Amino acid sequence: MGRIAVIGAGVIGLSVAYELAGAGHDVTVLADRDHTGAVSSVAAAIWFPHAVDAAPRVLESARLTRDRLASLAADARTGVRLRTGTVLTRRPDPDLSWTAAVPGHRPATAAELPPGAAGVTCELPVAVTNVYLAWLRASVLGRGVEIRAVALGTPDEAGEGFDAVVVAAGIRSGALLGGDDQVFPIRGQIVRLANPGLTRWLLDDDNPDGLTYVVPRDDDVVCGGTGDAGSWDETADPDVERAILRRVTALVPELAGAPIVSRAVGLRPARTSVRLERVDGYAVPVIAAYGHGGSGFTLSWGEAARVRELIDAL
């Protein structure tokens, strides 16, 4: 048993805290903003590897997470739902490595496809972000984890008394570790529409008019999006929103005229490759756990399990 500080209260940080506390460690989460202010709260939160390297370890982490989310979907209070939909493919050689983690996937039928596209139809976990993150935070607290609101400049500022520090602060992680120049934002803009009764999701990364996705949740539909690498702009652009609405209604006509519930912009915490490793040079051992791009929910539980292994091996 050790005293562990986890820097970050997004989906990765909270999942790590949950796993470490379950392994018997005394865990404190340190974050300058809670889960409602993290980029995780903006995410469409459908299980799907997006804007992340497809290394074998990362895909294994995705598989473990899909299995865990599927089991959580048995309890409606978690906010996780299992929903069927289609991943569109528009290239002659699409990367379908993710399908190895998805039982029951099949080629999409003509009725499920727009002209000029192929695709894969399957059932994937979708998290209603506000419900899921609130459930996860409550579960973390229920395991005896302390959550403190604090802004840190380096892992050493976590203070004395900790045996290890986990840096899982998303886009701010690189700066915390002395300026990791491989970290960069991918700006994502979404608009949430009132749900007219949809349950099927649709992902169209290769849409010729721009990244497009439709992810129905309980009462709303998350519609996106953008993938602006290197942009730090967190202001919603009305012209971009209108373009998103044109794309999603072209693919899902039932959304035409649906009232706008809310809109948001988030900065996906991307990196040239996911960083999950021990980092030397600090007062206590530091574990880096960041660079998950648009796949925080998709990798969360697998990454948390790997962090636990690294901590237990110290």
BELPEQUI-V107315 format. One record per pair of residues at least 12 apart in sequence whose C-alpha atoms are under 10 Angstrom apart, sorted by the first residue. I is the first residue (numbers start at 1). J is the second residue. Records with the same first field share a line. If there is no record, write none. Layout:
I = J  J
//
This chain:
1 = 20  21  23  24  25  26  27  163  311  312
2 = 20  21  23  24  25  26  27  161  162  163  164  311  312  314
3 = 20  21  24  25  26  27  28  161  162  163  164  165
4 = 17  20  21  25  26  27  28  29  145  158  161  162  163  164  165  166  285  286  311
5 = 17  26  27  28  29  30  145  146  147  155  158  159  161  162  163  164  165  166  167  286
6 = 20  27  28  29  30  31  147  155  158  164  165  166  167  168  169  286  287  289
7 = 28  29  30  31  32  147  148  150  151  152  154  155  158  165  166  167  168  169  170  172  173  176  288  289
8 = 29  30  31  32  33  34  35  38  147  149  151  166  167  168  169  170  172  173
9 = 29  30  31  32  33  34  35  36  37  38  40  133  137  147  148  149  168  169  170
10 = 31  33  34  35  36  37  38  39  40  41  133  136  137  168  169  170  296  297  300
11 = 35  38  39  40  41  129  132  133  136  137  168  169  170  296  297  298  299  300  301  304
12 = 40  167  168  169  170  289  290  292  295  296  297  298  299  300  301  302  303  304
13 = 29  30  31  35  166  167  168  169  170  289  290  296  300  303  304
14 = 29  35  133  136  137  138  139  140  141  145  147  168  300  301  304
15 = 133  136  137  139  140  297  300  301  302  303  304  305
16 = 29  140  166  168  289  300  301  302  303  304  305  306  307  308
17 = 29  136  137  139  140  141  143  144  145  146  147  166  304  307  308
18 = 136  137  139  140  141  142  143  144  145  301  304  305  308
19 = 140  143  301  303  304  305  306  307  308
20 = 140  143  145  304  305  307  308  309  311  312
21 = 140  141  142  143  144  145  308
22 = 140  143  144  308
23 = 308  309  312
24 = 143
25 = 143  144  145  308  311  312
26 = 143  144  145  146  162  163
27 = 140  141  143  144  145  146  147  162  164  165
28 = 140  141  144  145  146  147  148  158  162  165
29 = 140  145  146  147  148  149  150  158  165  166  168
30 = 146  147  148  149  150  151  152  158  166  167  169
31 = 147  148  149  150  151  152  168  169
32 = 148  149  150  151  152  169
33 = 148  149  150  151
34 = 137  147  148  149
35 = 129  130  133  134  136  137
36 = 129  130  133  134
37 = 266
38 = 169  170  171  266  267
39 = 170  171  188  264  265  266  267  268  269  294  296
40 = 129  130  133  170  266  267  268  294  295  296  297
41 = 128  129  130  131  132  133  264  266
42 = 129  130  188  189  190  191  222  263  264  265  266  267  268
43 = 127  128  129  188  189  190  222  224  264  265  266  267  268  294  295  296  297
44 = 126  127  128  129  190  192  213  214  215  216  217  221  222  223  224  225  294  297
45 = 80  125  126  127  128  129  132  215  217  222  294  295  296  297  298
46 = 80  81  82  83  124  125  126  127  128  129  201  203  215  216  217  295  296  297  298
47 = 62  63  65  66  69  70  82  123  124  125  126  127  295  296  297  298  299
48 = 62  66  87  98  99  124  125  126  203  294  295  296  297  298  299
49 = 62  97  98  292  293  294  295  296  297  298  299
50 = 205  292  293  294  295  296  298
51 = 186  227  229  268  269  270  271  272  291  292  293  294  295
52 = 269  270  271  272  273  274  291  292  293  294  295  296  299
53 = 270  271  272  273  274  291  292  293  295
54 = 95  97  98  273  274
55 = 273  274
56 = 97
57 = 274  302  303  306
58 = 273  274  276  292  298  299  302  303
59 = 97  98  99  100  101  298  299  302
60 = 98  100  101  299  302  303
61 = 101  298  299  300  301  302  303  304  305  306
62 = 98  101  102  295  296  297  298  299  300  301  302  303
63 = 98  99  100  101  102  298  299  301  302
64 = 101  298  299  300  301  302  303  305
65 = 101  125  297  298  299  300  301  302  303  304  305
66 = 101  102  124  125  297  298  299  300  301  302
67 = 101  102  125  301  302
68 = 125  300  301  302
69 = 81  82  124  125  126  127  297  298  300  301
70 = 82  123  124  125  126
71 = 125
72 = 125  132
73 = 125  126  127
76 = 131  132
77 = 131  132  134  135
78 = 127  128  129  131  132  133  134  135  136  139
79 = 126  127  128  129  130  131  132  133  134  135  136  217  218
80 = 125  126  127  128  129  131  132  217
81 = 123  124  125  126  127  128  199  217  218
82 = 123  124  125  126  127  199
83 = 122  123  124  125  126  199  200  201  215  216  217
84 = 105  121  122  123  124  125  126  199  200  201  202
85 = 108  112  120  121  122  123  124  199  200  201  202  203  214  215
86 = 105  106  107  108  109  112  113  118  119  120  121  122  123  124  200  201  202  203  204
87 = 107  108  112  113  117  118  119  120  121  122  201  202  203  204  205  213
88 = 108  112  113  114  116  117  118  119  120  121  202  203  204  205  206  207  213
89 = 113  116  117  118  119  120  203  204  205  206  207
90 = 116  117  118  119  204  205  206  207  208
91 = 117  118  206
92 = 118
94 = 118  119  206
96 = 119  120
99 = 120  122
102 = 122  123  124
103 = 122  123  124
104 = 121  122  123
105 = 120  121  122  123  124
106 = 119  120  121  122
107 = 119  120  121  122
108 = 120  121  122
109 = 121
112 = 202
113 = 202  251
114 = 250  251  252
117 = 204  206  207
119 = 203  204
120 = 203
121 = 201  202
122 = 201
123 = 200  201
124 = 201
125 = 297  298
126 = 201  215  216  217  297  298
127 = 215  217  218  297
128 = 216  217  218  219  220  222
129 = 217  297
152 = 176
153 = 172  173  175  176  177  178
154 = 167  173  175  176  177  178  282
155 = 167  173  176  177  178  282  283  284  285  286  287
156 = 176  281  282  283  284  285  286
157 = 176  283
159 = 283
160 = 283  284
161 = 284
162 = 283  284  285
163 = 283  284  285  286  311  314
164 = 282  283  284  285  286  287  311  314
165 = 278  279  282  283  284  285  286  287  288  311
166 = 276  277  278  279  285  286  287  288  289  290  307  311
167 = 276  279  286  287  288  289  290
168 = 275  276  287  288  289  290  291
169 = 269  288  289  290  291
170 = 183  185  267  268  269  270  289  290  291  292  293  296
171 = 183  184  185  186  267  268  269  270  271  290  291  292  293
172 = 184  185  269  290
173 = 269  288  289  290  291
174 = 269  271  275  288  290  291
177 = 279  282  286  288
180 = 271
181 = 271  272
182 = 270  271  272  273  274  275  291
183 = 230  269  270  271  272  273  274  275  290  291  293
184 = 229  230  231  232  267  268  269  270  271  272  291  293
185 = 227  228  229  230  231  232  233  266  267  268  269  270  271  291  293
186 = 226  227  228  229  230  231  232  233  266  267  268  269  270  271  293  294
187 = 225  226  227  228  229  230  231  232  233  234  235  265  266  267  268  269  270  294
188 = 211  224  225  226  227  228  229  231  233  234  236  264  265  266  267  268  294
189 = 223  224  225  226  227  228  234  235  236  237  240  241  244  263  264  265  266  267
190 = 212  213  214  222  223  224  225  226  236  240  241  244  245  262  263  264  265  266
191 = 220  221  222  223  224  225  236  240  241  242  244  245  260  261  262  263  264  265
192 = 214  215  216  217  219  220  221  222  223  224  258  259  260  261  262  263  264
193 = 214  216  219  220  221  222  223  245  255  256  257  258  259  260  261  262  263
194 = 216  217  218  219  220  221  222  255  257  258  259  260  261  262
195 = 215  216  217  218  219  220  221  222  254  255  258  259  260  261
196 = 216  219  220  221  254  255  256  257  258  259
197 = 216  217  218  219  220  221  254  255
198 = 214  215  216  217  218  219  220  221  252  254  255
199 = 214  215  216  217  218  221
200 = 214  215  216  217
201 = 213  214  215  216  217  221  222  252
202 = 214  215  216  223  248  251  252
203 = 215  224
204 = 224  225  248  251
205 = 225  226  227
207 = 247
208 = 247
209 = 243  244  246  247
210 = 224  225  226  227  243  244  247
211 = 224  225  226  227  244  247  248
212 = 224  225  226  227  243  244  245  247  248  251
213 = 225  226  244  247  248  251
214 = 247  248  249  251  252  255
219 = 261
220 = 258  259  260  261  262
221 = 255  258  260  261
222 = 261  262  263
223 = 241  244  245  247  248  249  255  263
224 = 240  241  243  244  245  247  248
225 = 240  241  243  244  245  247  248  265
226 = 240  241  244  265
227 = 267  268  294
228 = 267  268
229 = 267  268  270
230 = 267  270
231 = 267
232 = 266  267  268
233 = 265  266  267
234 = 264  265  266  267
235 = 264  265  266
236 = 263  264  265  266
237 = 263  264  265
241 = 263  264
245 = 257
267 = 293  294
268 = 291  292  293  294  295  296
269 = 290  291  292  293  294  295  296
270 = 290  291  292  293  294  295
271 = 290  291  292  293
272 = 291  292  293
273 = 290  291  292  293
274 = 288  289  290  291  292  293
275 = 287  288  289  290  291  292
276 = 288  289  290  291  292  303  306  307  310
277 = 289  290  306  307  310
278 = 307  310  311  314
285 = 311  314
286 = 310  311
287 = 307  308  310  311
288 = 307
289 = 303  304  306  307
290 = 303
//
